[in-house]
Amino acid sequence: NDGTRKALLSLWNEDIELIKTKNLKEGDCVLIKNAYAPKIYKDRVHLSIREGEIVKVKANLPPIEELIRMVNEKKLSFERKKIDELKEGEGVEIRGIIVAIHSSEPYFPVCEKCNKKMVLKKGYAICGCGNKVDEESEDLRWIFLCNVTVDDGFGNIKVVLNDNTNALNFDELKRLVIEGEDLEKYLNENLLGMDVVVKGIVVFDDYLQSLIFKARYWEETNPIEEFKRIKK
């Protein structure tokens, strides 16, 4: 994150040593040499390295919290539209109330080898490809994908929420999943009825045969910001 956009750098095989040998941690500033961007997916540029290098450097970039805020504000620049005005392919912002939750298991670990959903068993996350990772490992990647219905008084639409938000406590979600507690109850208490602002893309779902809204970033509505919007 450099304040303009997030990037996902994929490292494979011996390239992983580029991270290990530099003892890099979250918040470090790095210079990535010989990188290329083969694609853009969702809100991230995907980077790869060809005989490249990662160097820890000193820079005048803002702290990580400020970089995150800068990117989030940029995301919220999409035009606000009513749900009944949405058209396929648009990148817009909507505001509404979450009136229904359709996912009972929206938070789960994903295999780093094949990118498929893993199953938790006896202290480990296990994948069909044979990969096995301790459920408490920091290397275990978790994903939040939750299907909800959002209503703004003019219409409603199915929305796929992601983990690009500060509206939920994902440490608590992870604890609930690992300990086998009632995640559906937690979601009903914390998501159902939430007034949210969601930025994303309108797509046509072949299975549902209707438009759905895929979130790129979402947050609980800020009353002060909404008041400022009305004043304008």
C-alpha positions as CSV (number, residue, x, y, z in Angstrom):
1,N,0.0,0.0,0.0
2,D,1.5,3.3,-1.1
3,G,-1.6,5.4,-0.4
4,T,-2.9,5.2,-3.9
5,R,-3.8,1.5,-4.1
6,K,-3.1,-1.9,-2.6
7,A,-1.0,-4.5,-4.3
8,L,-0.7,-8.2,-3.7
9,L,2.8,-9.6,-4.3
10,S,2.9,-13.3,-5.0
11,L,6.1,-15.2,-4.1
12,W,6.8,-18.8,-5.0
13,N,9.4,-21.4,-4.2
14,E,12.9,-19.8,-3.7
15,D,11.4,-16.3,-4.0
16,I,9.9,-16.7,-0.6
17,E,13.5,-16.3,0.8
18,L,13.3,-12.6,-0.3
19,I,10.9,-12.1,2.6
20,K,12.6,-14.4,5.1
21,T,16.1,-13.1,4.7
22,K,15.1,-9.5,5.1
23,N,13.1,-10.2,8.3
24,L,10.2,-8.1,6.9
25,K,7.2,-7.3,9.1
26,E,4.0,-5.4,8.7
27,G,4.6,-1.7,8.5
28,D,8.1,-2.0,6.9
29,C,8.7,0.2,3.8
30,V,10.1,-1.8,0.9
31,L,11.5,-1.3,-2.6
32,I,10.5,-4.1,-5.0
33,K,12.8,-4.4,-8.0
34,N,12.0,-6.1,-11.3
35,A,8.3,-6.5,-10.6
36,Y,5.6,-6.7,-13.1
37,A,1.8,-6.5,-12.8
38,P,0.1,-9.2,-14.9
39,K,-3.4,-8.3,-13.8
40,I,-5.7,-6.3,-11.6
41,Y,-8.2,-8.2,-9.5
42,K,-10.9,-6.6,-7.4
43,D,-9.2,-3.6,-5.7
44,R,-5.7,-4.9,-5.9
45,V,-2.8,-4.9,-8.4
46,H,-1.3,-8.3,-8.5
47,L,2.5,-8.2,-8.6
48,S,5.0,-10.9,-9.5
49,I,8.8,-10.9,-9.6
50,R,11.2,-12.1,-12.3
51,E,14.7,-12.4,-10.9
52,G,13.8,-9.4,-8.7
53,E,14.7,-8.2,-5.3
54,I,13.0,-6.8,-2.2
55,V,14.9,-4.2,-0.2
56,K,13.9,-2.7,3.1
57,V,14.2,1.1,2.8
58,K,13.6,4.3,4.7
59,A,11.0,6.5,3.1
60,N,8.8,9.5,3.9
61,L,5.6,7.6,3.4
62,P,2.9,8.1,6.0
63,P,2.3,5.5,8.7
64,I,0.4,2.3,7.6
65,E,-2.8,3.5,9.3
66,E,-2.7,6.7,7.2
67,L,-2.0,4.8,4.0
68,I,-5.0,2.6,4.6
69,R,-7.2,5.6,5.3
70,M,-6.0,7.3,2.0
71,V,-6.9,4.2,0.0
72,N,-10.3,3.8,1.6
73,E,-11.2,7.4,1.0
74,K,-10.3,7.0,-2.6
75,K,-12.5,3.9,-2.8
76,L,-15.4,5.9,-1.5
77,S,-15.2,8.3,-4.4
78,F,-17.5,6.2,-6.5
79,E,-20.8,7.9,-7.3
80,R,-23.7,7.2,-4.8
81,K,-26.7,5.6,-6.5
82,K,-30.0,4.2,-5.4
83,I,-30.4,0.5,-5.7
84,D,-33.2,0.7,-8.2
85,E,-30.9,2.7,-10.5
86,L,-28.1,0.1,-10.7
87,K,-26.9,-1.3,-14.0
88,E,-24.7,-4.2,-14.8
89,G,-21.0,-3.3,-14.9
90,E,-21.2,-0.1,-12.9
91,G,-18.7,0.7,-10.1
92,V,-20.8,2.6,-7.6
93,E,-21.5,3.3,-4.0
94,I,-24.8,2.3,-2.3
95,R,-26.1,2.9,1.2
96,G,-28.8,0.7,2.9
97,I,-29.8,-1.5,5.7
98,I,-28.7,-5.2,5.9
99,V,-32.1,-6.9,6.1
100,A,-31.1,-10.5,5.6
101,I,-28.0,-12.7,5.9
102,H,-27.7,-15.7,3.6
103,S,-24.3,-17.2,4.7
104,S,-24.0,-19.4,7.8
105,E,-20.2,-20.0,7.3
106,P,-18.8,-16.9,5.8
107,Y,-15.3,-16.9,7.5
108,F,-13.0,-19.8,6.5
109,P,-9.3,-20.6,5.9
110,V,-8.0,-20.9,2.3
111,C,-5.2,-23.1,1.1
112,E,-2.1,-21.2,0.0
113,K,-1.3,-24.0,-2.5
114,C,-4.5,-24.4,-4.4
115,N,-6.6,-21.4,-3.1
116,K,-9.5,-23.6,-2.1
117,K,-11.5,-23.6,1.1
118,M,-10.0,-25.6,3.9
119,V,-11.7,-27.7,6.6
120,L,-10.9,-27.4,10.3
121,K,-10.2,-30.7,12.0
122,K,-8.5,-31.4,15.4
123,G,-6.5,-28.2,15.6
124,Y,-5.6,-28.1,11.9
125,A,-6.9,-26.6,8.7
126,I,-6.9,-29.4,6.1
127,C,-7.3,-29.1,2.3
128,G,-8.3,-31.7,-0.3
129,C,-4.9,-31.2,-2.0
130,G,-3.2,-32.6,1.1
131,N,-2.0,-29.3,2.6
132,K,-2.3,-29.2,6.4
133,V,-1.7,-26.1,8.6
134,D,-2.1,-25.4,12.3
135,E,-5.4,-23.5,12.8
136,E,-3.6,-20.9,14.9
137,S,-0.7,-20.4,12.5
138,E,-0.1,-16.8,11.3
139,D,0.6,-18.2,7.9
140,L,-3.0,-19.5,7.6
141,R,-5.0,-17.1,5.3
142,W,-8.6,-16.5,6.3
143,I,-11.3,-15.1,4.0
144,F,-14.7,-13.4,4.7
145,L,-17.3,-13.8,2.0
146,C,-20.9,-13.1,3.3
147,N,-24.0,-12.9,1.2
148,V,-26.5,-10.4,2.5
149,T,-29.5,-8.4,1.2
150,V,-29.3,-4.7,1.4
151,D,-32.4,-2.4,1.2
152,D,-32.2,1.4,0.7
153,G,-36.0,2.0,0.6
154,F,-36.0,2.2,-3.2
155,G,-35.0,-1.4,-3.8
156,N,-32.9,-4.3,-2.5
157,I,-30.0,-6.3,-3.9
158,K,-27.9,-9.3,-2.9
159,V,-24.5,-8.0,-1.7
160,V,-21.3,-10.1,-1.3
161,L,-19.4,-8.6,1.6
162,N,-15.7,-9.1,1.9
163,D,-13.1,-8.6,4.6
164,N,-12.0,-5.2,3.4
165,T,-13.7,-3.4,6.2
166,N,-13.4,-2.2,9.8
167,A,-17.0,-2.9,10.6
168,L,-16.3,-6.4,12.0
169,N,-13.9,-7.9,14.5
170,F,-12.2,-10.6,12.5
171,D,-10.1,-11.9,15.4
172,E,-13.4,-12.6,17.2
173,L,-14.8,-14.3,14.1
174,K,-11.8,-16.5,13.9
175,R,-12.1,-17.5,17.6
176,L,-15.7,-18.4,17.1
177,V,-15.0,-20.5,14.1
178,I,-12.0,-22.3,15.7
179,E,-14.0,-23.0,18.9
180,G,-17.1,-24.1,17.0
181,E,-19.3,-21.5,18.5
182,D,-22.5,-20.1,17.0
183,L,-21.3,-17.9,14.2
184,E,-24.8,-17.3,12.8
185,K,-25.9,-15.8,16.1
186,Y,-22.9,-13.4,16.1
187,L,-23.6,-12.3,12.5
188,N,-27.3,-11.7,13.3
189,E,-26.3,-9.6,16.3
190,N,-23.6,-7.6,14.6
191,L,-24.6,-7.4,10.9
192,L,-28.4,-7.7,10.7
193,G,-29.9,-4.2,10.7
194,M,-26.6,-2.5,10.2
195,D,-26.7,0.7,8.2
196,V,-23.8,0.3,5.7
197,V,-22.1,2.1,2.9
198,V,-20.8,-0.2,0.2
199,K,-18.5,0.5,-2.7
200,G,-18.4,-2.2,-5.4
201,I,-19.3,-3.6,-8.8
202,V,-22.7,-4.5,-10.1
203,V,-22.6,-7.9,-11.9
204,F,-25.2,-10.3,-13.3
205,D,-25.4,-13.6,-11.5
206,D,-26.2,-16.5,-13.8
207,Y,-27.4,-18.7,-11.0
208,L,-29.8,-16.2,-9.5
209,Q,-30.6,-14.7,-12.9
210,S,-30.4,-11.2,-11.4
211,L,-28.0,-8.4,-10.6
212,I,-25.9,-8.7,-7.4
213,F,-23.4,-6.2,-5.9
214,K,-19.8,-7.4,-5.1
215,A,-18.2,-5.2,-2.4
216,R,-14.7,-3.9,-2.8
217,Y,-14.9,-1.9,0.5
218,W,-17.7,-1.5,3.0
219,E,-18.2,0.1,6.4
220,E,-20.9,1.1,8.9
221,T,-22.5,4.4,7.9
222,N,-21.0,7.4,9.5
223,P,-23.9,9.8,10.5
224,I,-21.7,12.9,10.4
225,E,-20.4,12.1,6.9
226,E,-24.0,11.5,5.8
227,F,-25.1,14.9,7.3
228,K,-22.3,16.6,5.4
229,R,-23.5,14.9,2.2
230,I,-27.0,16.2,2.7
231,K,-25.7,19.7,3.4
232,K,-23.9,19.7,0.1
